[in-house]
Amino acid sequence: MTKGMDSEETLVRLFGSVSRARILNFLYAFEGQSFYQRQIMYETGLALRAVQRELENLASLSLVRVQKTHDKVFYAINRDSPFFKPFKEICGLTSKGENNQ
């Protein structure tokens, strides 16, 4: 990662979308947890429609896992995606111990 650039800025440069970068950064930071759309909206400061659009895009790429319950739809980072580890490294969220695996 370029010195002085945070993970969100790196993702914005990579994807060209602030919304997508914020959502990915948020979901990677809370890896293993699921959130519904409004939680993601509040935590990222994005408009609901932007969150809906980007979650749909990320789910279609299998970067985000969708889990539907009877009254809510939850989203989480998809650890089984072939992109999981590369994006985690891009976000700078890989600890030194994980790099050796």
Secondary structure, DSSP 8 states (H G I E B T S, - for coil): --TT--HHHHHHHHHS-HHHHHHHHHHHHTTT--EEHHHHHHHHT--HHHHHHHHHHHHHTTSEEEEE-SS-EEEEE-TTSTTHHHHHHHTT---HHHHT-
